[in-house]
């Protein structure tokens, strides 16, 4: 049997730093984005999603307000509207994902 060669000491593992993998960059973007910058970029990429989120929140808020007032018919209508707005938002997210996947392929 052959004995293993000499072991060269490596730099110590630093858990606060990301691992260095040759040919891999942990971030697609060279600079870090703030929350506001990322929100604006994502809104520009798919502007329908925030509209759907606002519609969902508005229907939920108004439906809960009607429920508080005792208007059960209107509250039920607004809860159904909320479900439709949620479906619209999920569809917009999925279409945005499909469009970005198609764009990255070409």
Secondary structure, DSSP 8 states (H G I E B T S, - for coil): --------------TTS----TT--S-SSSS---HHHHHHHHHHH-HHHHHHHHHHHHHHHHHHHHHHHT-HHHHHHHHHHHHHHHHHHHHHHHHHHHHHHHHHH-
